[in-house]
Amino acid sequence: MIWDSIRGHGERVDWFRRTLRRGRLSHAYVFAGPDGIGKRLFAKTLAQCLFCQRHSNEELLACGECSACKQVLAGSHPDLHQVGRHKGKSELTIDVFLGPLENRLREGLCYDLSRLPMNADRKIAIIDDASAMNTESANAFLKTLEEPQPHALLLLIADNLDALLPTIRSRCQTVRFDPLSSRDIAELLVQQEPENEEEDEQERVTDPVEAAALAELSGGSLAIAKRLLNRRLRALRDALYQQLAAEFDSVVLAETLNSGIEAIGGDAAKQRHNALWLIRFGLEFFRTAALHLSDQPEGTAIPAAVTFARRFDARSPEDFEFVMSLFERMAETEHHIESNVSVPRCVEILCEDLGRMLRPTRR
């Protein structure tokens, strides 16, 4: 079945099916939830089911073989309109809704929705990045929401519901989507091909243990898990784990991490972002070690963290507290980096402090 490919949102499928059977489909919905959990895929699948020529709307199914289904999958259905931010833009601008200045009101989503459907009994619009609307674009779209066409269904995708302007939010029905489970994320990582345009930056995960480790850090977002497929970032994570499990030199470790962050590339913001991931890898390392000491090895085991934990006495509350103090020191660095403190300096001080703290425990 078509919905089998969508993980973790079966309750929403059932809810829409009941809504359709009762004839209570609203004209506008906000699909709200974190990025990378399937909201856009859900919206497109919903549209395919409503356009499918072999199933009734009440069934909420799609055959995948009729001309309407094939057009939806190819992105060429004349009654399905998908819009979002222009590439490189941080806001969803007015021209998306009203057309470019030279052709204002004769192009854009609002114009498209004002026209009658061509092949189906309705038009469906998927508005991505809806929470990025500025005041101008929101006001332009507001009339379409206030005076909806009887043949139009509007699906707004919002990663941050609070950022969506109240004038828009109040005129839509909100459907909340929860983060995916770590199990679902891990399975999807193994099944899917990398999508990064820079193929040398990303590699496919085939090891279920590795996929589970990335899933634990993803926060239920497939998009975040895919960002962690960057091979250089993962290599730097492995270097960090190996060093923490051994007797590392603080200066050498700091140089390794800082040069590795720089080698991954990107502007200052991206380097700060990658540094934060490196710190979160460290947090997961010490969390795993603490769980091992407390005889609660839930989640994904990090072999290097288990090796590290064997330095300590699992029966000693003091040893457990010490490992947690390492976790807390790593968390302090996360806070400092998020506060725009110099990344290289944060890394240097962290490595120096970890080396000093661990020196008495080395055997």
ZINORPE-V540402 format. One record per residue. N is the residue number from 1. RES is the residue in three letters. SS is DSSP state (hx for helix, st for strand, lp for the rest). PHI is phi in whole degrees, -180 to 180 (* if undefined). PSI is psi as a letter, one per 40 degrees, with the letter a starting at -180 (NA if undefined). Layout:
N RES SS PHI PSI
N RES SS PHI PSI
This chain:
1 MET lp * i
2 ILE hx -63 d
3 TRP hx -78 e
4 ASP hx -64 d
5 SER hx -80 e
6 ILE lp -103 h
7 ARG lp -91 i
8 GLY lp 78 e
9 HIS lp -126 f
10 GLY hx -60 d
11 GLU hx -64 d
12 ARG hx -70 d
13 VAL hx -62 d
14 ASP hx -63 d
15 TRP hx -65 d
16 PHE hx -66 d
17 ARG hx -64 d
18 ARG hx -64 d
19 THR hx -61 d
20 LEU hx -67 d
21 ARG hx -66 d
22 ARG lp -89 e
23 GLY lp 69 f
24 ARG lp -117 f
25 LEU lp -66 h
26 SER lp -77 i
27 HIS lp -88 e
28 ALA st -152 h
29 TYR st -131 i
30 VAL st -107 h
31 PHE st -92 h
32 ALA st -112 h
33 GLY lp 160 i
34 PRO lp -59 i
35 ASP lp -66 i
36 GLY lp 81 f
37 ILE lp -113 e
38 GLY lp 108 e
39 LYS hx -65 d
40 ARG hx -67 d
41 LEU hx -63 d
42 PHE hx -61 d
43 ALA hx -62 d
44 LYS hx -68 d
45 THR hx -68 d
46 LEU hx -60 d
47 ALA hx -62 d
48 GLN hx -61 d
49 CYS hx -64 d
50 LEU hx -73 d
51 PHE hx -92 e
52 CYS lp -55 h
53 GLN lp -88 e
54 ARG lp -108 e
55 HIS lp -127 i
56 SER lp -75 i
57 ASN hx -58 d
58 GLU hx -64 d
59 GLU hx -74 d
60 LEU lp 52 f
61 LEU lp -133 i
62 ALA lp -138 h
63 CYS lp -80 d
64 GLY lp 78 e
65 GLU lp -119 d
66 CYS lp -71 i
67 SER hx -62 d
68 ALA hx -66 d
69 CYS hx -61 d
70 LYS hx -65 d
71 GLN hx -68 d
72 VAL hx -62 d
73 LEU hx -64 d
74 ALA hx -86 e
75 GLY lp 75 f
76 SER lp -120 e
77 HIS lp -68 h
78 PRO lp -69 e
79 ASP lp -106 e
80 LEU st -110 h
81 HIS st -115 h
82 GLN st -120 h
83 VAL st -131 i
84 GLY lp -171 a
85 ARG lp -64 i
86 HIS lp -68 i
87 LYS lp -57 h
88 GLY lp 86 e
89 LYS lp -98 i
90 SER lp -92 e
91 GLU lp -124 i
92 LEU st -88 h
93 THR lp -91 i
94 ILE lp -64 d
95 ASP hx -64 d
96 VAL hx -62 d
97 PHE hx -97 d
98 LEU hx -113 e
99 GLY lp 89 i
100 PRO lp -64 i
101 LEU hx -56 d
102 GLU hx -72 e
103 ASN hx -136 f
104 ARG lp -58 h
105 LEU lp 75 e
106 ARG lp -113 e
107 GLU lp -143 a
108 GLY lp 93 i
109 LEU hx -62 d
110 CYS hx -62 d
111 TYR hx -66 d
112 ASP hx -60 d
113 LEU hx -74 d
114 SER hx -75 e
115 ARG lp -90 i
116 LEU lp -71 i
117 PRO lp -60 i
118 MET lp -95 d
119 ASN lp -117 e
120 ALA lp -119 a
121 ASP lp -94 e
122 ARG lp -156 i
123 LYS st -110 i
124 ILE st -126 h
125 ALA st -117 h
126 ILE st -109 h
127 ILE st -105 h
128 ASP lp -78 i
129 ASP lp 57 f
130 ALA hx -60 d
131 SER hx -72 e
132 ALA hx -95 e
133 MET st -61 h
134 ASN lp -90 i
135 THR hx -61 d
136 GLU hx -64 d
137 SER hx -71 d
138 ALA hx -64 d
139 ASN hx -65 d
140 ALA hx -66 d
141 PHE hx -83 e
142 LEU hx -62 d
143 LYS hx -62 d
144 THR hx -64 d
145 LEU hx -75 d
146 GLU hx -74 d
147 GLU lp -124 g
148 PRO lp -66 i
149 GLN lp -71 i
150 PRO lp -63 e
151 HIS lp -102 e
152 ALA st -113 h
153 LEU st -123 h
154 LEU st -111 h
155 LEU st -121 h
156 LEU st -98 h
157 ILE st -105 h
158 ALA st -131 h
159 ASP lp -76 d
160 ASN lp -128 g
161 LEU hx -63 d
162 ASP hx -66 d
163 ALA hx -81 e
164 LEU lp -73 h
165 LEU lp -60 h
166 PRO hx -55 d
167 THR hx -63 d
168 ILE hx -84 d
169 ARG hx -60 d
170 SER lp -70 e
171 ARG lp -102 e
172 CYS lp -126 i
173 GLN st -92 h
174 THR st -90 h
175 VAL st -119 h
176 ARG st -91 h
177 PHE lp -113 h
178 ASP lp -86 i
179 PRO lp -58 i
180 LEU lp -75 i
181 SER lp -73 i
182 SER hx -60 d
183 ARG hx -64 d
184 ASP hx -64 d
185 ILE hx -60 d
186 ALA hx -61 d
187 GLU hx -65 d
188 LEU hx -67 d
189 LEU hx -62 d
190 VAL hx -71 d
191 GLN hx -80 d
192 GLN lp -94 i
193 GLU lp -83 i
194 PRO lp -59 i
195 GLU lp -114 e
196 ASN lp -62 h
197 GLU lp -64 d
198 GLU lp -91 g
199 GLU hx -60 d
200 ASP hx -76 e
201 GLU hx -88 d
202 GLN st -135 i
203 GLU lp -135 i
204 ARG lp -75 i
205 VAL lp -96 h
206 THR lp -112 e
207 ASP lp -87 h
208 PRO hx -59 d
209 VAL hx -67 d
210 GLU hx -64 d
211 ALA hx -62 d
212 ALA hx -65 d
213 ALA hx -64 d
214 LEU hx -69 d
215 ALA hx -63 d
216 GLU hx -63 d
217 LEU hx -92 e
218 SER lp -83 e
219 GLY lp 66 f
220 GLY lp 82 e
221 SER lp -112 h
222 LEU hx -66 d
223 ALA hx -61 d
224 ILE hx -68 d
225 ALA hx -59 d
226 LYS hx -68 d
227 ARG hx -64 d
228 LEU lp -78 e
229 LEU lp -80 e
230 ASN st -58 h
231 ARG hx -65 d
232 ARG hx -70 d
233 LEU hx -65 d
234 ARG hx -68 d
235 ALA hx -64 d
236 LEU hx -68 d
237 ARG hx -60 d
238 ASP hx -63 d
239 ALA hx -65 d
240 LEU hx -62 d
241 TYR hx -62 d
242 GLN hx -64 d
243 GLN hx -69 d
244 LEU hx -64 d
245 ALA hx -79 e
246 ALA lp -117 a
247 GLU lp -89 g
248 PHE lp -89 i
249 ASP lp -92 h
250 SER hx -58 d
251 VAL hx -67 d
252 VAL hx -64 d
253 LEU hx -63 d
254 ALA hx -61 d
255 GLU hx -65 d
256 THR hx -62 d
257 LEU hx -70 d
258 ASN hx -66 d
259 SER hx -68 d
260 GLY hx -67 d
261 ILE hx -62 d
262 GLU hx -66 d
263 ALA hx -68 d
264 ILE hx -62 d
265 GLY lp 95 a
266 GLY lp 98 i
267 ASP lp -77 a
268 ALA hx -60 d
269 ALA hx -66 d
270 LYS hx -69 d
271 GLN hx -65 d
272 ARG hx -64 d
273 HIS hx -62 d
274 ASN hx -68 d
275 ALA hx -63 d
276 LEU hx -64 d
277 TRP hx -64 d
278 LEU hx -63 d
279 ILE hx -65 d
280 ARG hx -68 d
281 PHE hx -62 d
282 GLY hx -64 d
283 LEU hx -62 d
284 GLU hx -66 d
285 PHE hx -61 d
286 PHE hx -72 d
287 ARG hx -64 d
288 THR hx -62 d
289 ALA hx -63 d
290 ALA hx -65 d
291 LEU hx -63 d
292 HIS hx -63 d
293 LEU hx -68 d
294 SER lp -89 e
295 ASP lp 60 f
296 GLN lp -130 g
297 PRO lp -77 f
298 GLU lp -70 i
299 GLY lp 79 a
300 THR lp -87 h
301 ALA lp -80 h
302 ILE lp -106 h
303 PRO hx -51 d
304 ALA hx -64 d
305 ALA hx -70 d
306 VAL hx -65 d
307 THR hx -59 d
308 PHE hx -61 d
309 ALA hx -64 d
310 ARG lp -71 e
311 ARG lp -69 e
312 PHE lp -112 i
313 ASP lp -91 h
314 ALA lp -64 e
315 ARG lp -91 e
316 SER lp -98 h
317 PRO hx -61 d
318 GLU hx -66 d
319 ASP hx -66 d
320 PHE hx -62 d
321 GLU hx -63 d
322 PHE hx -66 d
323 VAL hx -63 d
324 MET hx -67 d
325 SER hx -68 d
326 LEU hx -67 d
327 PHE hx -59 d
328 GLU hx -66 d
329 ARG hx -67 d
330 MET hx -65 d
331 ALA hx -65 d
332 GLU hx -62 d
333 THR hx -65 d
334 GLU hx -58 d
335 HIS hx -63 d
336 HIS hx -65 d
337 ILE hx -66 d
338 GLU hx -64 d
339 SER lp -90 e
340 ASN lp 70 f
341 VAL lp -71 i
342 SER lp -51 h
343 VAL hx -62 d
344 PRO hx -57 d
345 ARG hx -67 d
346 CYS hx -60 d
347 VAL hx -65 d
348 GLU hx -61 d
349 ILE hx -67 d
350 LEU hx -60 d
351 CYS hx -63 d
352 GLU hx -62 d
353 ASP hx -68 d
354 LEU hx -63 d
355 GLY hx -62 d
356 ARG hx -66 d
357 MET hx -67 d
358 LEU hx -86 e
359 ARG hx -54 d
360 PRO hx -67 e
361 THR hx -92 e
362 ARG lp -71 h
363 ARG lp -123 NA
